[in-house]
Amino acid sequence: MSDETQIDGQGNGRQGVDEVYRRVREAILEADLEPGQAMSQVALAAELGVSRTPLREALRMLQGEGLVTAEANRQVRVAAITVEDVEDLYAVRITLEVEALRLTVPRMAPEDIARLEGYIGEMNHYAEVDDYVRWVNPHHAYHRGLTALAGPRFETMLDQLFDQAERYRRLHVGQGPSPWGARDHREILDACKRGDVPASAALLARHLARTALEVAELINPEHDHPRLTQVLADVGGVTDLG
């Protein structure tokens, strides 16, 4: 971690925990803390300038997000990036997000569509200048807007899955062939505007799977994807990604 990750003061209280969480999370996402790297809590607390109490709480939050793992000897390690994890994560996300979309589309009002149009405009603007930091906010809002009327439990679980996919999304944007998904986002919204639930579901499933498969290709080109293929066929009626 660079000097930019230093935190002033002892980082006590809820604000301190949130700040430690944010700094360590960003270090993991930016690969300053590399996948599989063991983390000394003593050394990390000293580098951040905080006590171990907020650090332990922040690490628990990151463990819940799938970014760190705690081993039997209480050692904490940055979670590895694996093709198996990509497949598992996106198989679950596709299943849940497509069903939430099916529940939401019939309930969409003109105001909901207008907000989604605005998010697409923002995404396209930031994609044109390769500004991922600003792009990710309307991207998150767009995906949640597609499923917002499915209910609060869907929203909570989908937010968790979205966060857990962040490392893979950054890898995709950095190296994948279709990282920004501009055409996909437009096609999904157009199907929603028509009230076409089957088409919007298939397009969303294909969009999410394309990210997963392109990232998996970067990690291990030889890997097969039986679970992801089955999920695509089951929830979206998708048998290919053409």
C-alpha positions as protocol buffer text, in pm:
chain_id: "A"
residue {
  index: 1
  type: MET
  ca { x: 0 y: 0 z: 0 }
}
residue {
  index: 2
  type: SER
  ca { x: 129 y: 347 z: -85 }
}
residue {
  index: 3
  type: ASP
  ca { x: 157 y: 650 z: 141 }
}
residue {
  index: 4
  type: GLU
  ca { x: -178 y: 768 z: 1 }
}
residue {
  index: 5
  type: THR
  ca { x: -349 y: 499 z: 208 }
}
residue {
  index: 6
  type: GLN
  ca { x: -238 y: 650 z: 539 }
}
residue {
  index: 7
  type: ILE
  ca { x: -513 y: 751 z: 784 }
}
residue {
  index: 8
  type: ASP
  ca { x: -470 y: 1033 z: 1033 }
}
residue {
  index: 9
  type: GLY
  ca { x: -555 y: 968 z: 1394 }
}
residue {
  index: 10
  type: GLN
  ca { x: -651 y: 642 z: 1558 }
}
residue {
  index: 11
  type: GLY
  ca { x: -957 y: 568 z: 1343 }
}
residue {
  index: 12
  type: ASN
  ca { x: -1186 y: 511 z: 1642 }
}
residue {
  index: 13
  type: GLY
  ca { x: -1564 y: 473 z: 1619 }
}
residue {
  index: 14
  type: ARG
  ca { x: -1790 y: 399 z: 1324 }
}
residue {
  index: 15
  type: GLN
  ca { x: -1633 y: 664 z: 1105 }
}
residue {
  index: 16
  type: GLY
  ca { x: -1291 y: 516 z: 1168 }
}
residue {
  index: 17
  type: VAL
  ca { x: -1408 y: 165 z: 1077 }
}
residue {
  index: 18
  type: ASP
  ca { x: -1566 y: 291 z: 755 }
}
residue {
  index: 19
  type: GLU
  ca { x: -1248 y: 476 z: 659 }
}
residue {
  index: 20
  type: VAL
  ca { x: -1026 y: 174 z: 728 }
}
residue {
  index: 21
  type: TYR
  ca { x: -1267 y: -45 z: 530 }
}
residue {
  index: 22
  type: ARG
  ca { x: -1261 y: 198 z: 237 }
}
residue {
  index: 23
  type: ARG
  ca { x: -881 y: 224 z: 230 }
}
residue {
  index: 24
  type: VAL
  ca { x: -812 y: -150 z: 259 }
}
residue {
  index: 25
  type: ARG
  ca { x: -1087 y: -231 z: 7 }
}
residue {
  index: 26
  type: GLU
  ca { x: -938 y: 10 z: -246 }
}
residue {
  index: 27
  type: ALA
  ca { x: -590 y: -135 z: -189 }
}
residue {
  index: 28
  type: ILE
  ca { x: -729 y: -481 z: -269 }
}
residue {
  index: 29
  type: LEU
  ca { x: -924 y: -364 z: -574 }
}
residue {
  index: 30
  type: GLU
  ca { x: -619 y: -177 z: -707 }
}
residue {
  index: 31
  type: ALA
  ca { x: -398 y: -483 z: -636 }
}
residue {
  index: 32
  type: ASP
  ca { x: -174 y: -287 z: -398 }
}
residue {
  index: 33
  type: LEU
  ca { x: -261 y: -586 z: -179 }
}
residue {
  index: 34
  type: GLU
  ca { x: -231 y: -873 z: -424 }
}
residue {
  index: 35
  type: PRO
  ca { x: -466 y: -1173 z: -458 }
}
residue {
  index: 36
  type: GLY
  ca { x: -359 y: -1448 z: -218 }
}
residue {
  index: 37
  type: GLN
  ca { x: -135 y: -1216 z: -14 }
}
residue {
  index: 38
  type: ALA
  ca { x: -128 y: -1280 z: 362 }
}
residue {
  index: 39
  type: MET
  ca { x: -192 y: -968 z: 569 }
}
residue {
  index: 40
  type: SER
  ca { x: -31 y: -902 z: 904 }
}
residue {
  index: 41
  type: GLN
  ca { x: -292 y: -718 z: 1109 }
}
residue {
  index: 42
  type: VAL
  ca { x: -18 y: -568 z: 1327 }
}
residue {
  index: 43
  type: ALA
  ca { x: 175 y: -435 z: 1028 }
}
residue {
  index: 44
  type: LEU
  ca { x: -138 y: -319 z: 845 }
}
residue {
  index: 45
  type: ALA
  ca { x: -269 y: -134 z: 1152 }
}
residue {
  index: 46
  type: ALA
  ca { x: 67 y: 36 z: 1194 }
}
residue {
  index: 47
  type: GLU
  ca { x: 80 y: 139 z: 828 }
}
residue {
  index: 48
  type: LEU
  ca { x: -273 y: 279 z: 841 }
}
residue {
  index: 49
  type: GLY
  ca { x: -209 y: 451 z: 1173 }
}
residue {
  index: 50
  type: VAL
  ca { x: -507 y: 290 z: 1348 }
}
residue {
  index: 51
  type: SER
  ca { x: -567 y: 52 z: 1634 }
}
residue {
  index: 52
  type: ARG
  ca { x: -644 y: -312 z: 1559 }
}
residue {
  index: 53
  type: THR
  ca { x: -1007 y: -279 z: 1674 }
}
residue {
  index: 54
  type: PRO
  ca { x: -1138 y: -84 z: 1372 }
}
residue {
  index: 55
  type: LEU
  ca { x: -910 y: -288 z: 1145 }
}
residue {
  index: 56
  type: ARG
  ca { x: -1060 y: -618 z: 1266 }
}
residue {
  index: 57
  type: GLU
  ca { x: -1412 y: -484 z: 1205 }
}
residue {
  index: 58
  type: ALA
  ca { x: -1314 y: -359 z: 859 }
}
residue {
  index: 59
  type: LEU
  ca { x: -1164 y: -699 z: 774 }
}
residue {
  index: 60
  type: ARG
  ca { x: -1487 y: -871 z: 883 }
}
residue {
  index: 61
  type: MET
  ca { x: -1677 y: -644 z: 644 }
}
residue {
  index: 62
  type: LEU
  ca { x: -1434 y: -728 z: 364 }
}
residue {
  index: 63
  type: GLN
  ca { x: -1467 y: -1098 z: 440 }
}
residue {
  index: 64
  type: GLY
  ca { x: -1844 y: -1066 z: 401 }
}
residue {
  index: 65
  type: GLU
  ca { x: -1780 y: -903 z: 64 }
}
residue {
  index: 66
  type: GLY
  ca { x: -1559 y: -1192 z: -42 }
}
residue {
  index: 67
  type: LEU
  ca { x: -1243 y: -985 z: -67 }
}
residue {
  index: 68
  type: VAL
  ca { x: -1053 y: -1145 z: 222 }
}
residue {
  index: 69
  type: THR
  ca { x: -1049 y: -1490 z: 379 }
}
residue {
  index: 70
  type: ALA
  ca { x: -979 y: -1584 z: 739 }
}
residue {
  index: 71
  type: GLU
  ca { x: -782 y: -1905 z: 789 }
}
residue {
  index: 72
  type: ALA
  ca { x: -787 y: -2150 z: 1081 }
}
residue {
  index: 73
  type: ASN
  ca { x: -481 y: -1990 z: 1240 }
}
residue {
  index: 74
  type: ARG
  ca { x: -663 y: -1652 z: 1229 }
}
residue {
  index: 75
  type: GLN
  ca { x: -437 y: -1529 z: 953 }
}
residue {
  index: 76
  type: VAL
  ca { x: -614 y: -1303 z: 705 }
}
residue {
  index: 77
  type: ARG
  ca { x: -542 y: -1331 z: 335 }
}
residue {
  index: 78
  type: VAL
  ca { x: -658 y: -1139 z: 29 }
}
residue {
  index: 79
  type: ALA
  ca { x: -902 y: -1365 z: -153 }
}
residue {
  index: 80
  type: ALA
  ca { x: -763 y: -1526 z: -464 }
}
residue {
  index: 81
  type: ILE
  ca { x: -898 y: -1442 z: -808 }
}
residue {
  index: 82
  type: THR
  ca { x: -1012 y: -1773 z: -958 }
}
residue {
  index: 83
  type: VAL
  ca { x: -1215 y: -1880 z: -1257 }
}
residue {
  index: 84
  type: GLU
  ca { x: -1426 y: -2100 z: -1029 }
}
residue {
  index: 85
  type: ASP
  ca { x: -1521 y: -1800 z: -816 }
}
residue {
  index: 86
  type: VAL
  ca { x: -1612 y: -1598 z: -1126 }
}
residue {
  index: 87
  type: GLU
  ca { x: -1844 y: -1874 z: -1241 }
}
residue {
  index: 88
  type: ASP
  ca { x: -2006 y: -1924 z: -899 }
}
residue {
  index: 89
  type: LEU
  ca { x: -2053 y: -1552 z: -841 }
}
residue {
  index: 90
  type: TYR
  ca { x: -2209 y: -1482 z: -1178 }
}
residue {
  index: 91
  type: ALA
  ca { x: -2424 y: -1795 z: -1176 }
}
residue {
  index: 92
  type: VAL
  ca { x: -2583 y: -1669 z: -854 }
}
residue {
  index: 93
  type: ARG
  ca { x: -2601 y: -1309 z: -972 }
}
residue {
  index: 94
  type: ILE
  ca { x: -2763 y: -1395 z: -1305 }
}
residue {
  index: 95
  type: THR
  ca { x: -3023 y: -1614 z: -1136 }
}
residue {
  index: 96
  type: LEU
  ca { x: -3121 y: -1350 z: -884 }
}
residue {
  index: 97
  type: GLU
  ca { x: -3090 y: -1037 z: -1097 }
}
residue {
  index: 98
  type: VAL
  ca { x: -3285 y: -1177 z: -1392 }
}
residue {
  index: 99
  type: GLU
  ca { x: -3571 y: -1285 z: -1165 }
}
residue {
  index: 100
  type: ALA
  ca { x: -3573 y: -940 z: -1000 }
}
residue {
  index: 101
  type: LEU
  ca { x: -3589 y: -784 z: -1348 }
}
residue {
  index: 102
  type: ARG
  ca { x: -3886 y: -1005 z: -1437 }
}
residue {
  index: 103
  type: LEU
  ca { x: -4067 y: -876 z: -1129 }
}
residue {
  index: 104
  type: THR
  ca { x: -3974 y: -514 z: -1194 }
}
residue {
  index: 105
  type: VAL
  ca { x: -4044 y: -460 z: -1567 }
}
residue {
  index: 106
  type: PRO
  ca { x: -4426 y: -487 z: -1546 }
}
residue {
  index: 107
  type: ARG
  ca { x: -4425 y: -231 z: -1262 }
}
residue {
  index: 108
  type: MET
  ca { x: -4203 y: 29 z: -1431 }
}
residue {
  index: 109
  type: ALA
  ca { x: -4346 y: 380 z: -1466 }
}
residue {
  index: 110
  type: PRO
  ca { x: -4232 y: 646 z: -1715 }
}
residue {
  index: 111
  type: GLU
  ca { x: -4028 y: 807 z: -1437 }
}
residue {
  index: 112
  type: ASP
  ca { x: -3836 y: 481 z: -1385 }
}
residue {
  index: 113
  type: ILE
  ca { x: -3754 y: 461 z: -1756 }
}
residue {
  index: 114
  type: ALA
  ca { x: -3643 y: 826 z: -1756 }
}
residue {
  index: 115
  type: ARG
  ca { x: -3401 y: 763 z: -1471 }
}
residue {
  index: 116
  type: LEU
  ca { x: -3254 y: 464 z: -1652 }
}
residue {
  index: 117
  type: GLU
  ca { x: -3210 y: 675 z: -1966 }
}
residue {
  index: 118
  type: GLY
  ca { x: -3019 y: 926 z: -1756 }
}
residue {
  index: 119
  type: TYR
  ca { x: -2789 y: 659 z: -1615 }
}
residue {
  index: 120
  type: ILE
  ca { x: -2710 y: 534 z: -1966 }
}
residue {
  index: 121
  type: GLY
  ca { x: -2622 y: 889 z: -2070 }
}
residue {
  index: 122
  type: GLU
  ca { x: -2387 y: 925 z: -1775 }
}
residue {
  index: 123
  type: MET
  ca { x: -2225 y: 587 z: -1840 }
}
residue {
  index: 124
  type: ASN
  ca { x: -2168 y: 667 z: -2205 }
}
residue {
  index: 125
  type: HIS
  ca { x: -2013 y: 1002 z: -2118 }
}
residue {
  index: 126
  type: TYR
  ca { x: -1765 y: 855 z: -1870 }
}
residue {
  index: 127
  type: ALA
  ca { x: -1688 y: 557 z: -2096 }
}
residue {
  index: 128
  type: GLU
  ca { x: -1588 y: 795 z: -2375 }
}
residue {
  index: 129
  type: VAL
  ca { x: -1318 y: 943 z: -2153 }
}
residue {
  index: 130
  type: ASP
  ca { x: -1222 y: 610 z: -1989 }
}
residue {
  index: 131
  type: ASP
  ca { x: -1322 y: 738 z: -1643 }
}
residue {
  index: 132
  type: TYR
  ca { x: -1405 y: 419 z: -1458 }
}
residue {
  index: 133
  type: VAL
  ca { x: -1419 y: 584 z: -1114 }
}
residue {
  index: 134
  type: ARG
  ca { x: -1712 y: 802 z: -1222 }
}
residue {
  index: 135
  type: TRP
  ca { x: -1863 y: 543 z: -1457 }
}
residue {
  index: 136
  type: VAL
  ca { x: -1918 y: 286 z: -1184 }
}
residue {
  index: 137
  type: ASN
  ca { x: -2173 y: 499 z: -995 }
}
residue {
  index: 138
  type: PRO
  ca { x: -2432 y: 533 z: -1276 }
}
residue {
  index: 139
  type: HIS
  ca { x: -2356 y: 174 z: -1373 }
}
residue {
  index: 140
  type: HIS
  ca { x: -2453 y: 56 z: -1026 }
}
residue {
  index: 141
  type: ALA
  ca { x: -2760 y: 281 z: -1029 }
}
residue {
  index: 142
  type: TYR
  ca { x: -2863 y: 147 z: -1371 }
}
residue {
  index: 143
  type: HIS
  ca { x: -2850 y: -216 z: -1260 }
}
residue {
  index: 144
  type: ARG
  ca { x: -3038 y: -141 z: -941 }
}
residue {
  index: 145
  type: GLY
  ca { x: -3295 y: 57 z: -1140 }
}
residue {
  index: 146
  type: LEU
  ca { x: -3362 y: -251 z: -1351 }
}
residue {
  index: 147
  type: THR
  ca { x: -3457 y: -447 z: -1039 }
}
residue {
  index: 148
  type: ALA
  ca { x: -3568 y: -178 z: -792 }
}
residue {
  index: 149
  type: LEU
  ca { x: -3932 y: -286 z: -775 }
}
residue {
  index: 150
  type: ALA
  ca { x: -3863 y: -649 z: -687 }
}
residue {
  index: 151
  type: GLY
  ca { x: -3842 y: -579 z: -313 }
}
residue {
  index: 152
  type: PRO
  ca { x: -3588 y: -491 z: -42 }
}
residue {
  index: 153
  type: ARG
  ca { x: -3447 y: -842 z: 5 }
}
residue {
  index: 154
  type: PHE
  ca { x: -3362 y: -860 z: -364 }
}
residue {
  index: 155
  type: GLU
  ca { x: -3204 y: -515 z: -339 }
}
residue {
  index: 156
  type: THR
  ca { x: -2986 y: -608 z: -42 }
}
residue {
  index: 157
  type: MET
  ca { x: -2863 y: -933 z: -192 }
}
residue {
  index: 158
  type: LEU
  ca { x: -2800 y: -781 z: -535 }
}
residue {
  index: 159
  type: ASP
  ca { x: -2599 y: -496 z: -380 }
}
residue {
  index: 160
  type: GLN
  ca { x: -2380 y: -756 z: -208 }
}
residue {
  index: 161
  type: LEU
  ca { x: -2328 y: -947 z: -532 }
}
residue {
  index: 162
  type: PHE
  ca { x: -2251 y: -625 z: -719 }
}
residue {
  index: 163
  type: ASP
  ca { x: -1983 y: -539 z: -463 }
}
residue {
  index: 164
  type: GLN
  ca { x: -1838 y: -890 z: -473 }
}
residue {
  index: 165
  type: ALA
  ca { x: -1803 y: -862 z: -852 }
}
residue {
  index: 166
  type: GLU
  ca { x: -1601 y: -538 z: -834 }
}
residue {
  index: 167
  type: ARG
  ca { x: -1255 y: -695 z: -866 }
}
residue {
  index: 168
  type: TYR
  ca { x: -1364 y: -892 z: -1169 }
}
residue {
  index: 169
  type: ARG
  ca { x: -1537 y: -589 z: -1319 }
}
residue {
  index: 170
  type: ARG
  ca { x: -1216 y: -388 z: -1289 }
}
residue {
  index: 171
  type: LEU
  ca { x: -1019 y: -669 z: -1448 }
}
residue {
  index: 172
  type: HIS
  ca { x: -1273 y: -676 z: -1731 }
}
residue {
  index: 173
  type: VAL
  ca { x: -1263 y: -300 z: -1789 }
}
residue {
  index: 174
  type: GLY
  ca { x: -884 y: -310 z: -1791 }
}
residue {
  index: 175
  type: GLN
  ca { x: -845 y: -596 z: -2037 }
}
residue {
  index: 176
  type: GLY
  ca { x: -1176 y: -737 z: -2163 }
}
residue {
  index: 177
  type: PRO
  ca { x: -1293 y: -691 z: -2525 }
}
residue {
  index: 178
  type: SER
  ca { x: -1637 y: -544 z: -2439 }
}
residue {
  index: 179
  type: PRO
  ca { x: -1594 y: -387 z: -2096 }
}
residue {
  index: 180
  type: TRP
  ca { x: -1828 y: -88 z: -2097 }
}
residue {
  index: 181
  type: GLY
  ca { x: -2135 y: -270 z: -2226 }
}
residue {
  index: 182
  type: ALA
  ca { x: -2292 y: 36 z: -2392 }
}
residue {
  index: 183
  type: ARG
  ca { x: -2486 y: -160 z: -2655 }
}
residue {
  index: 184
  type: ASP
  ca { x: -2602 y: -415 z: -2397 }
}
residue {
  index: 185
  type: HIS
  ca { x: -2734 y: -146 z: -2162 }
}
residue {
  index: 186
  type: ARG
  ca { x: -2929 y: 20 z: -2444 }
}
residue {
  index: 187
  type: GLU
  ca { x: -3081 y: -305 z: -2570 }
}
residue {
  index: 188
  type: ILE
  ca { x: -3191 y: -410 z: -2221 }
}
residue {
  index: 189
  type: LEU
  ca { x: -3358 y: -76 z: -2157 }
}
residue {
  index: 190
  type: ASP
  ca { x: -3530 y: -76 z: -2497 }
}
residue {
  index: 191
  type: ALA
  ca { x: -3682 y: -416 z: -2415 }
}
residue {
  index: 192
  type: CYS
  ca { x: -3795 y: -282 z: -2075 }
}
residue {
  index: 193
  type: LYS
  ca { x: -3959 y: 17 z: -2244 }
}
residue {
  index: 194
  type: ARG
  ca { x: -4156 y: -222 z: -2464 }
}
residue {
  index: 195
  type: GLY
  ca { x: -4262 y: -417 z: -2158 }
}
residue {
  index: 196
  type: ASP
  ca { x: -4102 y: -727 z: -2313 }
}
residue {
  index: 197
  type: VAL
  ca { x: -4013 y: -934 z: -2008 }
}
residue {
  index: 198
  type: PRO
  ca { x: -3868 y: -1241 z: -2188 }
}
residue {
  index: 199
  type: ALA
  ca { x: -3646 y: -1028 z: -2412 }
}
residue {
  index: 200
  type: SER
  ca { x: -3522 y: -805 z: -2131 }
}
residue {
  index: 201
  type: ALA
  ca { x: -3447 y: -1112 z: -1916 }
}
residue {
  index: 202
  type: ALA
  ca { x: -3252 y: -1282 z: -2195 }
}
residue {
  index: 203
  type: LEU
  ca { x: -3057 y: -965 z: -2273 }
}
residue {
  index: 204
  type: LEU
  ca { x: -2965 y: -908 z: -1908 }
}
residue {
  index: 205
  type: ALA
  ca { x: -2857 y: -1272 z: -1865 }
}
residue {
  index: 206
  type: ARG
  ca { x: -2642 y: -1248 z: -2177 }
}
residue {
  index: 207
  type: HIS
  ca { x: -2491 y: -917 z: -2064 }
}
residue {
  index: 208
  type: LEU
  ca { x: -2386 y: -1048 z: -1723 }
}
residue {
  index: 209
  type: ALA
  ca { x: -2260 y: -1377 z: -1865 }
}
residue {
  index: 210
  type: ARG
  ca { x: -2047 y: -1200 z: -2125 }
}
residue {
  index: 211
  type: THR
  ca { x: -1858 y: -1022 z: -1848 }
}
residue {
  index: 212
  type: ALA
  ca { x: -1810 y: -1346 z: -1656 }
}
residue {
  index: 213
  type: LEU
  ca { x: -1692 y: -1544 z: -1958 }
}
residue {
  index: 214
  type: GLU
  ca { x: -1452 y: -1275 z: -2081 }
}
residue {
  index: 215
  type: VAL
  ca { x: -1296 y: -1246 z: -1734 }
}
residue {
  index: 216
  type: ALA
  ca { x: -1274 y: -1626 z: -1708 }
}
residue {
  index: 217
  type: GLU
  ca { x: -1098 y: -1630 z: -2044 }
}
residue {
  index: 218
  type: LEU
  ca { x: -838 y: -1389 z: -1907 }
}
residue {
  index: 219
  type: ILE
  ca { x: -778 y: -1605 z: -1599 }
}
residue {
  index: 220
  type: ASN
  ca { x: -789 y: -1953 z: -1753 }
}
residue {
  index: 221
  type: PRO
  ca { x: -874 y: -1996 z: -2122 }
}
residue {
  index: 222
  type: GLU
  ca { x: -905 y: -2374 z: -2078 }
}
residue {
  index: 223
  type: HIS
  ca { x: -1182 y: -2362 z: -1820 }
}
residue {
  index: 224
  type: ASP
  ca { x: -1525 y: -2502 z: -1905 }
}
residue {
  index: 225
  type: HIS
  ca { x: -1840 y: -2332 z: -1770 }
}
residue {
  index: 226
  type: PRO
  ca { x: -2111 y: -2595 z: -1713 }
}
residue {
  index: 227
  type: ARG
  ca { x: -2293 y: -2416 z: -1429 }
}
residue {
  index: 228
  type: LEU
  ca { x: -2295 y: -2081 z: -1603 }
}
residue {
  index: 229
  type: THR
  ca { x: -2416 y: -2237 z: -1926 }
}
residue {
  index: 230
  type: GLN
  ca { x: -2699 y: -2413 z: -1743 }
}
residue {
  index: 231
  type: VAL
  ca { x: -2804 y: -2099 z: -1559 }
}
residue {
  index: 232
  type: LEU
  ca { x: -2813 y: -1902 z: -1883 }
}
residue {
  index: 233
  type: ALA
  ca { x: -3040 y: -2157 z: -2043 }
}
residue {
  index: 234
  type: ASP
  ca { x: -3263 y: -2187 z: -1735 }
}
residue {
  index: 235
  type: VAL
  ca { x: -3322 y: -1823 z: -1643 }
}
residue {
  index: 236
  type: GLY
  ca { x: -3277 y: -1640 z: -1969 }
}
residue {
  index: 237
  type: GLY
  ca { x: -3340 y: -1895 z: -2238 }
}
residue {
  index: 238
  type: VAL
  ca { x: -2991 y: -1815 z: -2366 }
}
residue {
  index: 239
  type: THR
  ca { x: -2798 y: -2088 z: -2546 }
}
residue {
  index: 240
  type: ASP
  ca { x: -2529 y: -1867 z: -2701 }
}
residue {
  index: 241
  type: LEU
  ca { x: -2373 y: -1524 z: -2654 }
}
residue {
  index: 242
  type: GLY
  ca { x: -2398 y: -1406 z: -3012 }
}
